[in-house]
Amino acid sequence: MQTTTRATFDEMLDEDGGIRPAYRAFRDWYDAQDKAWLAKQGQVAESVFRRTGITFNVYGEDAGQERLIPFDMIPRIITRDEWTRLSRGIEQRVRALNAFLHDLYHKREIVKAGRLPERVLRDNDAFLPEMVGFTPPGGVYTHIVGIDLVRTGPDDFMVLEDNARTPSGVSYMLENRETMMAMFPELFSRVRVQPVSDYPRALARSLAACAPEAAAGHRPVVSVLTPGIYNSAYFEHAFLADQMGAELVESSDLRVMDGRVCQRTTRGWQAIDVIYRRVDDAFLDPLTFNPTSMLGVPGIMDIYRAGGITIANAPGTGIADDKAIYSFMPEIVEFYTGEKPLLKNVPTWRCAEADSLKYVLDNLKDLVVKEVHGSGGYGMLIGPTSSKAEIARFEKKLRARPENYIAQPTLALSTVPIFTKAGLAPRHVDLRPFVLVSPKGIDITPGGLTRVALKKGSLVVNSSQGGGTKDSWVLAE
């Protein structure tokens, strides 16, 4: 994320310091509360999260890999009208992503039309030749999508990233809401907020609707495939499996039998119809991809291509959240929907292009540069907050592999209040709405996960980089 000297849009306060309509009812309630009591409630929330086991793993750290993601009790509030506009843009974008993936693995009409250069696919590890010519059950590639949004003004929401592989964070969205309702039940009787609690059931229904023909005649069996307890998102894997009433399985629990992928149960082996996998493509099938993988299922790709199982999200969807592909999303949306994008992209320079590379090198101190395949806030340069030495080191990496990077301008990201000992204080945020896709349609949970940069002046919201989370409210009226 980025920083700038331009004016920042505050989502609670207007230019004169008045309370914006979205926050008025909440602020009236907040002003009437004892602040010492609120501080104690924050401690209660932390103890609940710790007792529940809501943690994430930090790779490479020695001190007990697990950490709590900090939770801030002040909600991020979005009006119903704002959400209606956002939802239309999100749905349009997700429809385009699925159409794009089908085209890439079939006729490549967008390449033939000259709207997407062949070079962004060539030698791209996220593109899987094994998916060429194959259509997943129901024609759905991205069953679960997370669209990262940033806001720079009253009506200016922009897409920062598309998460089409295995988007995480939905468990925190659900637990944040449950915790807020337990701490402040009277607040929810004063402020009508659209619910999010139906997400696990909606996820189960959506996945079941994507079952292959092999599931005809019985209720589809849905399971969640996890790499195991040492994965950074293991809590979420277990949480979602439990909430859906699905089995949480690891590779050792699975085997291919009689043309199906089966899971071990107390009653013997049971065929799985839909597997919600939280294992990366490279480790999904050692017979097809990485032969050393101990996390996947030998032969699952053969069963998949034969129509014996649905894999969500489909292998090969990672090409859709590649940051080089992201820079072409305005063209992609228009090509597949025939409409202008309702949600803007952040302007992006593709360093693989000579003119763009020259501009980026000349302006490194003012830009944010990201790895094309990077995530979690790693491997990036935030020019305005970097030293001359850091910029010089990054410049060498950029010159050596320009095709590995894209660059974006610094943005005046919006702020929302957090609770501090000194009172409310503004901090920068992004928003990750969660989208479910099935042959029956597209379902967008109202709100999503708000990630917040808890340090004053920081715009890095990733939990791995010290960010926290908030409950995201979409008002019902």
N, C-alpha and C positions, 0 to 999 in steps of 0.2 A: 504494500500500500504506500501512499505517497503523502507528502506534505507540501504546503505552499503558503505564500504570504497573502494570497487573495482572500477575500471575505468568505467566511465559512457559514453555511446555512445551519442555523440551530433549529432543530425540529420541535422544541418546546417553546422557545422565546422568539417573538418577532423582533423587528429592527428597533422598536421602541421599548423593548423589555417586557412587553405584554405577553400573556399566555395564549398560545395558539389554540384554536377550537378543539383539536384532538386531545389536548392535555388538560383542558379546564376542569373536568369532573375529577380526574385523578389528582390534580394539584390542590383542589379544594379539600379533598380527603387528606392528602399528605400534610398540608399546612396545619391541620387539626390534630395531628399525631404527636405524641411525645417522642422526641428524637432519640432519647436514651433507650426507649422501648424498641424503636426501629433498629437501633444498633444491635440489641440483643437478638432480634429476629434474624438479622444477618448471620449471627453466630449459630443460631438454631439451624438455619438452612445449610450451613457448612457441615454441621454435625450430621444432618440427615444424609447429605451426599456422601459423606465418609462412611456412614453406617451402611448405606445402600450399596456402596462399592462403585459409585459413579466416578471412575478414574480413567485416565488414559496413560499409555506407556510412552516414555520418551526414550528413543533409541540412542545408545551411546553414552547414557548417563550412568554413573556408578551408584548413585544414592538411591537405591530402591526404585526401579524403573517407573513406578506408578506415581501419578500426581493428580490432584483434584484440579478440575477446570474451575477457576474462580467464577462465582455467580454474583451478579449485581441485582438487587431487589427492585430497582426502578425500571418499570416496563418501557419498552420501545413501542410507541403507539402510532398506528396508521388508521386513517379514516376509511370508512366503507367505500367512498367514491375513489380514493387513491388506490385501494386494493382492487377495485373493479377494473380500473385502467391497467394496473400492473398485470392482473390475471390474463387479460386479453393479449398483452404482449408476450407473457410467458408461454401461453398456449400456442401462439403463433410460432414462437421460436422452437418449441419442442416438436411441433408437427414438422417443421422444416428440418430439424436434426434427424428425425426418423426417415424422412424422405431422402435426405442426403446420404445416409448410411446405406439404404437400399440401392440407391443409384451407384454409389462407389463400388459396391460389391456385385454389380450387374452391368449395366450398359455404359456407365460413366458419361452420361449425357452432359453433365456440367463441365466436364473436361473437354469434350468434343465441341461444346459451344464457346470455348475460350474464356469461361467465367472463373475457372480454377486451374492454375498451372499444374501440369503433371509433376513438376519437381517437388511439390509439397507432399506427394504420396510416395515418390521414389525414395527408397532406402529409409522409410519412416517405420520404425519398429512397432508403432501402434496399429499399422495396417496389416491385417492377417490374410495372406493368400488363401489360407484354408477356408475362409468364409466366402470366397468368390463363387458366385453362382448359386449360393444357398440362401434361402429365405427362412428366417426363424418362424416358429408357429405363430399364427396370427399376424405375421408381418411386423412384429414389434421388435426393435433392437434395444431401445433405451426404456426399460420397464420402470426404472426409478431414476429421476434426474434431479440434480441440485443446481439451480441457477444463482450464481453469486451476483448480487446487485449492490451498487453504491449510489448514493444520492448527493447531488451537488446544488440543488435548488428546490423550490416548492414543487415543481412538476418535472424535475430532471432526474429521473432514475436511469442508470446505465448498467449494462451487463459487463461485469468485470471478468467472469469466467463461466464456462459451461462445464459442469461435472457430470459426465455421461458414463463413467466406468462404474465405480462403486461409491457414490456420494455418501459421506458419513455425517453424523451430527443430529439425526432426527431423534435419537433417544434423549439427547439433552433438551431439545425443544419440548418433548413430552414431560420430562421430569421437571423442567423449569416451571411449566404451567401447573403441574400437580403441587409443587412446593409452594408456589404463590397462592394457590387456592387454599392450601392448608394453613398458611400463615395469616392470610388476610381475607377470610371468607366474606366479611362484610363489604369489602371493597368491590367484590364481584357482584354484589347485589346493587351497588350504586352505579357501576360502570358495566354496561352490557358489552361483552366481548365474545367474538365468534369462537366456538370450541375447536380444539385440535385433538381431543382424546380419541376420536374415531380413526386416527391414522392407522394403527395396527390392523384393525378390522378391514379398513379400506385396502391396505396393502395385501392382506390375505385374499380378499375378493379379487383384486386386480391380478395378482399372480395366478390364482386359480383359473381366471378367465383366459390366461395365456397358455393353458395346458395343451399338450400335443394331442393328436388324434388317438394315440395309444391310451389316453385317459378316458375315452368315451365310455359311458355306461356306469361310471362310478365317480364319487367325489374325489377330485384331484388331491393327491398327496403332495404337500409342499414342505420342503426342508431348507434349512439355512446351513450353508457350508462355510465353516470358519477355519482359518489357518491354525487356530489354537489360542491358548491363554496368553501367550506372549505377544500377540498382535496388539497394536496400539488401540484398536477399536473393538477389542474382544467384549467389553461390557455391552456395547451396542448390539453385537451379534447375539449374545445370550438374551439380552432384553427383548429384542424384536422376536426372536424365536418363541420366547415365553409368552409374549403378548399376543402373538398370532396363533398359539397353540400348535406350533410346528416343532419338529425335532431339530435340535442343534447338533450337527454332525461334523466330524473331522474325517480326513481321508481314510483313517484306519477303520471307520465305521461303515465304509462303502465298498462295494464290489460290483462288477458287471456280471450279470447272470441272465441267460436266456434272452439276450437282446435288450435288457433293461438295466438301469442303474438302481441297485438295491441297497437298503440300509438295514443294519442289524437292529433288531428289536427283541424284546423279551419273548415274543411269539414267533421268532424266526426272521427270515429275510423278507423285506417288504419293498416292492417297486416304488420308486419316486417318480412323480410326474413333472414337478417343477422344482428346480434347485436355485435358491437365491444365494448365489455364490459371492463370498467376500474374499476370494482368492484371485490374485492377478492372473491375466491371460497366460503369462509365461510359465506359471506353476500349475495350471489347471489340468493338464494331461501330459504326463511324462512320455507317453508314446507319440505325441504330436509336437510338443513344444520342448521345454527344458527336461532332458532325460534324467537329471539328478533330482528333480522335484519330489519331495515327500509329502506335499500339501494337497495334491490333486488326486484324480481318479484315473488310473490307466484305462484308456479305451473310451472315456466319456465323450470325446469328440466324434467317434464313430457312431455311438448311440444317438448323439445329438443330430448328426447329419442324416441318420436313418429315420428320424422322427420319433424316437423313443423317449425323449426328455426335452423339457424347455430349460434353458440356462438364462438366468436373469442377473445382470444385464448380459446381452449377447456378447460372445467373444468378438473382439474387433471394434467395439464401440469406442475404444480409447482414441481412435483417430478423430472423433467428433469433439473431444475436449483438448486436443492438441492446440497449443497457443498460436502456432502458425496458421492453422485452420481457422481459429477464432478471428483472425484479422480479416478473413473473407466472409464472415457471417452475414454482413449486410447483403452481399451478393447472393449468398446461399438462401437466405430467407426470401428474397425477391424471386429467385429462380424457381423455387419449389412451391411457393404460395401465390405468386403473381401479385403480391402486395408489398408495399414499402414496409420496412421493419417498424413496429410500434415501439420497440425498445432500442435505444442507440447502443452501439459499441463505444468503448473508450478508444479514441484515436490511437492507432498502433503503427509503428515502423517495423517492417520486416528486415532484419539485419542481413538476411541473405541477399537482399537487393543492394547493388552498389551505391545508388543515390541515398537510400535510407541509411546504410551503414555510415556513409560520410557524415550525414546530419547527426546521427547518434554519437559518433566519436567526437564531433565538434561540440556536443552539448551534454556530455555525460554528467556533468555536475548538476544539471537541471532535470534529469530524466530518471525514470525507474526502468531498469533492464532486467528481464526475466528469462530463465531457461525455458525453451519451448516445451520440455517435458517436466519442468519443475513443479513442486507443490509444497504446501506447508510453510511458505515463506523462506524456504532454503534456496541457495544458489542464485540470489538476486542482489542487485545493487540499487540502493535508494540514494540517488545522487545528492540531493540537498542535505542529507544527514551523514554523508560519508566524508572521510578525510581525504586529502590529496593522495596519500599513500594508498588508501583503499581503492580509490578511483584508478590510480595508475596500475595496480595489480589486476583489477578487473578489465582494464583496457587490453592488457596482454591476452587474457582469455578470450575476449571478444574478437580481437584481430585473428587469433588462431582458429576460432570456429564460429564465424559470424552466423552461419546457418542455424546455430544452436540457440539463438537469442532473438527476442523481440523487445521493443522499447515502447514506453508510453509516457505521456506528459504527467507532470505533477498535477494532482487534482485537489480542489478544496472540498474534501469529503465532509458530509454533514456530521453534526454532533447531536448526541442526546445526553440527558443527565445521568450521572451515577451517584450513588450514595457515598459520601465521605464523612470523616469526623467533622469537617468544617461546613458540611451542608452539601447541597447539590452542586455538582461540577460537570461541565461538558466534556465528553470524550467522543472520539470518532468511532464509527460503526460501519459494518456492512450487513447484508441480509441474505440468507440462503433459504429461499422457499423450496419446498419439496414437491415433486410432481410425480404422479403415478400414471402410467400409460398401459392401456390394454386395448384389445379390439373393440371393447365397449365404449372407449372414450378416454378423456384426459381429466384427471382429478388433481386439483391443486389445493393443498392444505392451507387454510387462511393464516398467513403470517410466515412461519418458518423459524429459522435459528438466527437470532441477532448475535453477532460476535462483536466484542467491544475491546478497543485498545485501552487498557486500564491506566497506563502511564500517561501523565500529562504531556501533550504534544506528540505522542506516538500515534502512528497510523497502522501499526502491525497488529492485526486482530487475531492472528492464528494462535491457537492454544499452545502450540509447540514453541511459540515465540513470546509467551507471557500474556496473551489475550484472555479475555473472559467471555461469558455469555449472559444474555438477558432473555426474559420472557418477551415474546413479540405479540402485541395485541392488535387485532384488526377489529375495529368497533363494529357492533351489530347495527348501529343506527347513526 
